[in-house]
Amino acid sequence: MNNKIIPAVYTIGYSPHSLDDFLCILQKYAVTVLADVRSAPYSSYRREFNYTNLKKILPEQGILYVFLGRELGARYEDGSVYIDGRADYDRIAGHHLFLEGMSRLKELAGNNTAALMCAEKDPLTCHRAVLISRHLKSRIKVLHILPDGSLEPHDHTETRLLKLFELDQPELPGVGRSLEARLELAYTKQSKKIAYIAKE
């Protein structure tokens, strides 16, 4: 049984960075494996962050590139995770692919300094925080790398999430006093706000 302590998993959105700055940030935090959690690992606007380029460039920096978008992306092909055409994060979190991806991520993080990569600069507007980190935080410390290169612990991100929906006060009618109840509601609201809507 592997009882190795995993100190942390980082997350980062590439959109505010040049490729050189992005690589410098990964090196700053001694990242050795980058898990790409975009459903489609391509960008028509930032081609330097396409799968083919990252898979070539990252190993030259001593960083392993791993694509986990099929498992941990937010745009599933399986129609069962959609409600009225909108991806439902609770359904995705219970999907066998997501569970497999989380297991793979924990395995990678157990032997490396891992970072999750998506596009959005603010973790609150990205599934890497609202979906993945939500279900990762109880087992691994999650640290979000912000656009300026500083770190935001996930519990601080959750504080921002509560404030976003004015759920940061415990005395709220119909919500419940517990932090867990208020966080559950905030996650639900934000997931509906940012979830992928399938094209008809």
HUSULCOR-V345142 format. One record per residue. PHI is phi in whole degrees, 0 to 359 (999 if undefined). OMEGA is omega in radians with two decimals (999 if undefined). D_CENTER is the distance of its C-alpha to the mean C-alpha in Angstrom with 1 decimal. Layout:
# HUSULCOR-V345142
phi:PHI omega:OMEGA d_center:D_CENTER
phi:PHI omega:OMEGA d_center:D_CENTER
This chain:
# HUSULCOR-V345142
phi:999 omega:-3.10 d_center:27.0
phi:272 omega:3.14 d_center:24.3
phi:254 omega:-3.12 d_center:24.1
phi:299 omega:3.13 d_center:22.5
phi:280 omega:3.09 d_center:20.6
phi:263 omega:-3.02 d_center:17.1
phi:293 omega:-3.08 d_center:17.0
phi:189 omega:2.94 d_center:13.3
phi:237 omega:3.11 d_center:10.0
phi:266 omega:2.94 d_center:9.0
phi:229 omega:-3.12 d_center:6.1
phi:209 omega:3.00 d_center:8.0
phi:254 omega:-3.02 d_center:8.9
phi:278 omega:-2.93 d_center:12.2
phi:303 omega:-3.12 d_center:14.2
phi:275 omega:-3.00 d_center:16.1
phi:243 omega:2.86 d_center:17.2
phi:286 omega:3.13 d_center:20.0
phi:298 omega:3.14 d_center:19.4
phi:297 omega:3.12 d_center:21.7
phi:295 omega:3.12 d_center:19.9
phi:301 omega:3.14 d_center:16.5
phi:295 omega:3.11 d_center:18.4
phi:297 omega:3.12 d_center:20.1
phi:294 omega:3.11 d_center:17.0
phi:299 omega:3.12 d_center:15.8
phi:292 omega:3.12 d_center:19.3
phi:303 omega:-3.12 d_center:19.6
phi:261 omega:3.04 d_center:17.1
phi:55 omega:3.13 d_center:18.7
phi:291 omega:3.14 d_center:15.7
phi:244 omega:3.05 d_center:17.3
phi:216 omega:3.12 d_center:14.7
phi:249 omega:3.11 d_center:11.9
phi:261 omega:-3.14 d_center:9.8
phi:277 omega:-3.08 d_center:9.4
phi:251 omega:2.98 d_center:7.1
phi:285 omega:3.10 d_center:9.3
phi:298 omega:3.07 d_center:11.8
phi:240 omega:-3.01 d_center:14.5
phi:278 omega:-3.10 d_center:14.2
phi:221 omega:3.04 d_center:16.8
phi:218 omega:3.10 d_center:17.6
phi:283 omega:-3.13 d_center:21.1
phi:264 omega:-3.09 d_center:20.9
phi:234 omega:-3.01 d_center:19.3
phi:294 omega:3.10 d_center:20.8
phi:294 omega:3.11 d_center:20.4
phi:259 omega:3.05 d_center:16.7
phi:290 omega:-3.12 d_center:17.8
phi:311 omega:-3.04 d_center:17.4
phi:297 omega:3.14 d_center:21.0
phi:285 omega:-3.14 d_center:21.1
phi:296 omega:-3.13 d_center:18.1
phi:295 omega:3.10 d_center:19.5
phi:274 omega:-3.01 d_center:22.8
phi:284 omega:-3.02 d_center:22.0
phi:299 omega:3.12 d_center:19.5
phi:300 omega:3.08 d_center:22.0
phi:294 omega:3.10 d_center:24.5
phi:260 omega:-3.13 d_center:22.5
phi:78 omega:-3.10 d_center:22.2
phi:241 omega:3.10 d_center:18.6
phi:279 omega:3.08 d_center:17.8
phi:259 omega:3.12 d_center:15.8
phi:230 omega:3.10 d_center:14.2
phi:268 omega:3.11 d_center:13.2
phi:239 omega:-3.10 d_center:11.1
phi:294 omega:3.12 d_center:10.7
phi:295 omega:-3.12 d_center:13.5
phi:272 omega:-3.00 d_center:12.1
phi:247 omega:3.05 d_center:8.3
phi:286 omega:-3.08 d_center:8.8
phi:254 omega:-3.13 d_center:9.6
phi:238 omega:-3.09 d_center:13.2
phi:284 omega:3.04 d_center:15.1
phi:281 omega:-3.13 d_center:18.7
phi:290 omega:-3.10 d_center:19.9
phi:295 omega:-3.09 d_center:21.5
phi:291 omega:-3.13 d_center:21.5
phi:267 omega:-3.13 d_center:18.0
phi:254 omega:3.02 d_center:19.3
phi:236 omega:-3.08 d_center:21.5
phi:52 omega:3.08 d_center:23.9
phi:84 omega:-3.12 d_center:21.8
phi:255 omega:3.09 d_center:18.5
phi:299 omega:3.14 d_center:15.6
phi:254 omega:-3.04 d_center:15.5
phi:294 omega:3.10 d_center:12.3
phi:294 omega:3.10 d_center:14.7
phi:292 omega:3.10 d_center:16.4
phi:298 omega:-3.10 d_center:13.4
phi:297 omega:3.12 d_center:12.5
phi:264 omega:-3.10 d_center:16.1
phi:286 omega:-3.09 d_center:16.4
phi:297 omega:3.12 d_center:17.7
phi:293 omega:3.11 d_center:15.5
phi:297 omega:3.13 d_center:12.3
phi:296 omega:3.09 d_center:14.3
phi:295 omega:3.12 d_center:15.4
phi:296 omega:3.11 d_center:12.1
phi:295 omega:3.09 d_center:11.2
phi:296 omega:3.12 d_center:14.7
phi:296 omega:3.13 d_center:14.4
phi:298 omega:3.13 d_center:11.3
phi:297 omega:3.10 d_center:13.5
phi:295 omega:3.11 d_center:16.4
phi:297 omega:-3.11 d_center:15.1
phi:290 omega:3.14 d_center:14.0
phi:288 omega:-3.08 d_center:17.5
phi:241 omega:-3.07 d_center:19.3
phi:214 omega:2.91 d_center:17.3
phi:267 omega:-2.95 d_center:15.4
phi:255 omega:3.02 d_center:11.9
phi:226 omega:3.03 d_center:9.2
phi:267 omega:3.14 d_center:6.0
phi:239 omega:2.94 d_center:7.1
phi:221 omega:-3.04 d_center:7.0
phi:265 omega:-2.94 d_center:9.9
phi:296 omega:-3.10 d_center:9.8
phi:285 omega:-3.14 d_center:11.2
phi:262 omega:-3.14 d_center:10.5
phi:303 omega:-3.13 d_center:7.2
phi:291 omega:3.13 d_center:9.4
phi:258 omega:-3.07 d_center:9.9
phi:229 omega:3.14 d_center:6.5
phi:293 omega:3.13 d_center:5.2
phi:297 omega:3.08 d_center:1.4
phi:261 omega:-2.99 d_center:4.4
phi:284 omega:3.11 d_center:7.0
phi:248 omega:-3.01 d_center:6.6
phi:292 omega:-3.08 d_center:4.9
phi:297 omega:3.11 d_center:5.6
phi:303 omega:-3.10 d_center:8.6
phi:262 omega:3.12 d_center:10.0
phi:260 omega:-2.93 d_center:9.4
phi:297 omega:-3.12 d_center:11.0
phi:284 omega:-3.09 d_center:14.4
phi:246 omega:-3.07 d_center:14.6
phi:220 omega:3.05 d_center:12.9
phi:292 omega:-3.12 d_center:12.8
phi:248 omega:3.13 d_center:9.5
phi:236 omega:3.14 d_center:10.3
phi:269 omega:3.07 d_center:8.8
phi:273 omega:-3.08 d_center:11.0
phi:276 omega:-3.08 d_center:12.7
phi:305 omega:3.13 d_center:14.9
phi:275 omega:3.12 d_center:17.9
phi:90 omega:3.11 d_center:16.4
phi:280 omega:-3.09 d_center:16.6
phi:253 omega:3.04 d_center:14.3
phi:236 omega:3.06 d_center:13.2
phi:301 omega:-3.04 d_center:12.9
phi:298 omega:3.11 d_center:10.6
phi:293 omega:3.04 d_center:14.0
phi:288 omega:3.05 d_center:14.9
phi:297 omega:3.11 d_center:12.0
phi:295 omega:3.07 d_center:13.3
phi:297 omega:3.08 d_center:16.7
phi:295 omega:3.13 d_center:15.9
phi:296 omega:3.11 d_center:14.6
phi:298 omega:-3.14 d_center:17.9
phi:295 omega:-3.12 d_center:19.9
phi:303 omega:-3.13 d_center:18.5
phi:249 omega:3.11 d_center:20.3
phi:55 omega:3.12 d_center:23.1
phi:247 omega:-3.08 d_center:22.2
phi:275 omega:3.10 d_center:22.5
phi:255 omega:-3.08 d_center:26.1
phi:289 omega:-3.10 d_center:27.1
phi:267 omega:-3.13 d_center:30.1
phi:235 omega:-3.12 d_center:28.9
phi:302 omega:3.05 d_center:31.1
phi:78 omega:-3.11 d_center:29.7
phi:254 omega:-3.05 d_center:26.3
phi:105 omega:-3.06 d_center:27.3
phi:277 omega:-3.01 d_center:27.5
phi:291 omega:3.08 d_center:24.9
phi:299 omega:-3.12 d_center:21.6
phi:299 omega:-3.13 d_center:20.0
phi:294 omega:-3.13 d_center:21.6
phi:290 omega:3.09 d_center:20.7
phi:295 omega:3.12 d_center:17.0
phi:302 omega:-3.14 d_center:17.2
phi:294 omega:-3.14 d_center:18.8
phi:296 omega:3.09 d_center:16.5
phi:298 omega:3.14 d_center:13.4
phi:298 omega:-3.14 d_center:15.7
phi:297 omega:-3.09 d_center:16.9
phi:288 omega:3.12 d_center:13.7
phi:295 omega:3.09 d_center:12.4
phi:292 omega:-3.12 d_center:15.8
phi:288 omega:-3.01 d_center:15.7
phi:252 omega:-3.03 d_center:12.8
phi:297 omega:3.13 d_center:12.9
phi:294 omega:3.05 d_center:14.4
phi:251 omega:-3.09 d_center:18.2
phi:291 omega:3.08 d_center:20.0
phi:285 omega:-3.13 d_center:23.0
phi:284 omega:999 d_center:26.3
